[in-house]
């Protein structure tokens, strides 16, 4: 049984395990949250400590728009990190031309484990059983939304494919019921939250420059939210909540970092509730760390969430947190201790929670201290690595047939 609280094993001398080759398939144009975790793990495996684990990882990804030469793309970032990265060229989203390319990559890397991270990769490995012979298939499930037809289609792909995987690794325990509904046996489900990485501090001149750039005056309190401006992220609830705050908190600004299809609607909503001059749309940025330095409170109003990287970042940055109880949020933030949890879609509850933290410095300080300690222990990078390595060992120690009949509890491993 794998213990989530188990510390990373001390690794000295030669590898304590036989060599393990992993091929990780990731569909990402940019360095998304899941891509960031994968690249970080792959890069660590190339360090002296990582090399002693015996695990060797290669990437396979897809490209339709010649992104390989762009430094900030997933492909460019992975290669810059020294990770063996193979690119599958495709003419359109689902093209049969990718199949022979994938077969060649599998033959070249000869993995013990094929690790898929997205619906298309899940589907390809499901439809090509020959690639799974004498190999383990780990399918990672990063979250569920159903706000449009495309996402509902992807959910159906998961319904058809994940039940065939040897392990389904979910980013939170909250997704287990959905996976079981899809036909995944509970014995094959493992939970692996994202890791909390240290947040670099910025200088006071840089902090001041950011405030000036955003049009925020000294002394104005900053309510921060970071995430794609799409419906499932719940920004409309946050804007309505801010409309309820009025001037009871003195001067304040709501800063929304991110871009997406809902921006125009959010701008109109801010105008309709009378706070357009208080809402700053900061746009997309590849580096969000500096924004935590100006925040008095961080709000994650999501309707759907897995293991939120920005939530973990806010904890590491020592910013008081308000979050909805969506998905894995309640597994990360202990309500009333390391932050305040509110019901999904409840704008009044969001407003009240923001006001509580901003009006009660003692409560805010208690939450910050608890959150920082929790992020650095329960969600440390070392624990993430040890847990994932233990999944590999566990699966490869079992005959292929027993992988599907293990009696272990999904939450135990």
N, C-alpha and C positions, 0 to 999 in steps of 0.2 A: 504494500500500500504506500502510495506517495504522499508525503506530508507537505502541505502547502507552507507550513512554517519552518520546514527544514532548511537549514543554511546550505549554501553552496559547498560541496565537498572540497577539501584541500586537495589540490592536484600537484603532485611533485613527480619529478623523474619522467619515466615513460608513461604512455597512456595506460590508464587503468582498465580500459575496455578495448575490444577489437576495433579496428578502423571501421568507421561508418561513413558511407558516402550518401549525401542528401542532394537531391535535385529539387529546388524550390521554384514553383511556377507562380509568378505574380503578374497580374494585369494592372499596370499603373503607368500613366504618362508622366506624372509628377511624383514627388516624394510625399505621398499621403501618410496618414498615421500608421496604418499597417505596414506600408513600405518602409517607413522610418525604423520600425522595430525590426523588420527582417534584415535591412541593411546593417543595422547596429549589431545584430547577432552574427551575421556573416562576416563582418569586419573583425569582431572579437575573435572568431575562430581562427583568424590568421595571425593573432598575436602569440607570443610564446606560451602564455597560459592556455589560450584556446587550442593551439596546436597539440598540447599535451592531452586533450580530451580524445583525440583520435577521430574527431568528426571533421569531415571535409564537405563543404557546401558549394554548390554551383547554382546559378540562377538561370531560368529561362523566362523570357518575357516576349511580348508581342509589339510589333511596330507597324503602323500604317502610314505615318507622316514623317519618316526620316528624323526621328527625335534623337537618334543615337549620339549625334555630335553636340547636343545641347547639354551644357555643363550642369544645369539644374534639373534635367530630366531624370527619371528613375534609372534609365540605362546609363546615362553619363555619371550620375552619382554613385551607382553600384560599381562601375568600372574604376572610378577615381578612388573608391575605397579598397581596391585591389581584389574584388570578388570576380571569379570566373563567371562571366555573364554571356549567355547565348541569346541571340535575337531571332525570333520567328517573324519573318516578313509576311504580312497578310494584305490582301487587296480590299477586304471588307470585314465586317465584324465576325461573321461566321463563314469562313472560307475553307473548303476542303484542302486548299494548297498548304495549310499549316500541318496537316497530318504527316506527310513524309518528312518535313523538317523536324517535327517533334520526335519522330522515330530515330532520326539521325542523332539528335541531341542525347536521347536516352542511351543509344548505343555507345556514344562517345564518352558519356559520363558514368555509365554503368552503375546507377545508384542502388543502394540498399533500400532507400526510402524515397518515394516521390511525394512531394509536399505541395498541395494546391491551395491557393488563397482566394480564388474568385470563381464565379459561376461557369465561365467558359472553360477554365482549366479543369474544374470538377467534371464537366460534361465530357471533355476530351478523354480524360483518364477512365471514366465510366465506359465510354464507347470503344475504347481500345484495350480490352482485357489482356491482350498479349503483352502490353507494357508492364503489367502488374505481376507477371509470373515470377515467383521467387522474390518478390519485393513487397514491402508494406506501403500502403497508400494512406497518408495523413491529409485529411481535408480540413482546412481552417475556415471557421465561420465567424466573420467579423461583425455581423449585425443584420437586422431585418428592418426594412421599411416597405411600405406599399402605397406610396403617394401617387404613383402613376403606373401606366400599363407596362413600361419597360421593367420597373422594379418588381412588379407583381410577376412578370414573366421570369425574372431571375429567381424569385422565391420558388416558382414551380420547378425550375431547373434543379434547385437544391433538393426539393421534395423527391425528385426522380433519381438523383445521383448520390446524395450523402449516405443513404442507407447501405451503399456498397463499399464504403471506405472502411479500412481497418481501424482507424481512429478518426474521430471528429473532434477537433480542438476548437472549443468555443471561447470567446474572449470574456464570457461571464457565465455564471451559473444560471442567471435568469433566462437564458436562451434554451436551456435543456428541455423544458416542456414542449417548445416548438419543434425541436429536433426529434423528440420522441414521437410527436404527432406526425412528423414526416416519415416515420418508420425506422429511425436510427435506434438501435438497441442501446439501452442506457449504459450497459457495460462497456460500450465503445466510446462514450463521451468523456472528454477531459476538459477542465476549465483552466485557462491560462490568461490572466489579466495582463494588460500591457504593463511595461515597466516605467517607473518614475525616474527620470534622469535629472541631474542637477541643472538648475537654471542659472546661467551666467548673469551676474549683476552688471549694471551699466553705470557709467560715471554720472555725476550730477550735471555736468554740462550737456551730456547726451540726453539725459532725462529732460532737462529744460528745453532742449531743442525739439524734442518730441512733443512736449506740451505746446510749444509755439506753433509747430507744424499743424497740430490738430485744432488750434484756436482755443485752447483751454487756459483760462487765467489762473494765476497762483491763488490757492485757497479754495478753488472749486473742487468738489469731491467728484471722483470718477467711478462710475459704474461700468464695468468692462464685461463684454461677452465676445468670445472668439469662435468662429465657425462659419461654414458655408451658409449663405443666406438662402436656404431652401425651407420648404414648409415644415418638414419633420423636425427641424431644429428649434421651432417654437419661438422665434424672435418676435412674432406678432404679440404673443402673450407678454413678453418682456416690455415691448413698447407700450402696451396698454397698462402694464404695472407701473411703468415710469410716469404715465399720465396721471396715475393716482397719487404720486408722491408730491406733486405740486411744489410748494416752496417750504414744506415742513422740515426739509433737511438743509435749508439754506440754498446756496448756489451749488449746482451739480451738473455733470454732463454724462450722458450715456454714450459710450464708445463701442461701436459694432465693428469688429475686425473680421473681414471676410467679404467675399463677393458671391453672387448667385442670382437665380431667377426671381427671387422675391424682393430685391432691393427697391424697385419702383413702388411696389405695393406697400412696403414698410415706410418709405418716404411719405406716401400719401396718408398712411395711418398716423404717423407722427404729426403731420399737419392737422389731421382731423381731431386729435386729442389735445392739441394745443402745445406741443412740445418740440416742434420741428427745429427750433433754434437751440434746443438742448441735446439733440441727437447728432452724433458725429459718425458718418459712414467712412471708415478709414480705408476700406478696400482690401484687396488681397495682398498679403506679404508672405515671403518665404521665411521670414524670421519674426516670430511673434514674441520672443522672450522679452524684448524691451518694453512691451505694453504692460506686462505685469508690474513693472517698476512704478507706473503712474496710477495703478488701480487701488481704490479704497475697498472695493468689494468686487468679486467675480461672480457672474451669474451664468448658469448653464440651464436654459429653459426647455431643453429637448423633449420631444414627444417620444422619440426612439433613440436609444443609446446602448452601446455595448460596453467597452472599457475605454472611457474617454481620455485621450492623451491630454487635452487641454485641462481637464479636471485634475489630473495628476500633476501637470505643470503648475497650476495655481497652488496646489498643496506645497510643492517644492519651493515656490516663489513666496510662500508665506502671505498669501492674500486670502482674506475671509471669503467663504464660499456659500452661495445659495444655489441649490440644484434641485431639479425635479426628481421624482422617484423612478424615472424611466429606466428600464433595462438594468444595467449593472451599476448605475449611480449609487444605489443604496448599499452595494457591496464594497464600494470604495470610500464613500463618505458615511460616517456613522452619525446619523441625525442627532443634533443637539450636542455632539461632542467635537467632531472634526468639521462641522459645517451644519447648515440648516437645510433640511429636505422639505420640499413642498409637493402637493399633488400636481400631476400633469395638467397643464392648461388652466391653472387657477391663477389668474393675474393678480387678484387681490392678495392671495397668500404670498406670491412673489414680492409684491410691494411691501407687505408687512415684514417679511423676512429681511429684505434689504434695509428697511428702516431700523429693525432691531439691531442689526450688526453695526450700522453707522451711528446709532444713538447709544450703544452700550459697548464702550471700549473694552471693558473687562470680558464680556462674552466673546467679542471678536478676537481678543488675544488668546483666550482659552481655546477657541476653535482653531486658530492658526497654529498654536503649539502642538495640539493634538494631531492635526492634519499633517504637519511636517514630520512628526515622529512616525506616524503611521505610513506615510509614503516612503520614508527612508528605510523602513523595516519590512513591512508586509508586501510592498510593491517595489523592492529594490531590484536593480538590474541583475545583481548576483543571484537573487532568488528566481528571477525569470529564467536565467540561463540554466540553473540547476534543475528547475522543474521541466523545462523542455528537454534537456539531456536525459532526464529520468524517463520521459515518455518514450524516447528512442530506445533506450536500453530495455524497458519493459516490453515493448512491442516486438523487438527483434529476438528477445529471449523466448518467445512463444512460437510454437508451430503455427503456420498460417491458419489451420483449421481451428485451433483453440483461441485464436484472436477473436473469433466471432462468437465464442461461447463462454468467455470469461464471466465469472459471477461477481467481479469487483463492482462496487458502486461507482456511478459516473462521477460523483463528487469526490471520490477518494484519491483519484489519480491525477 
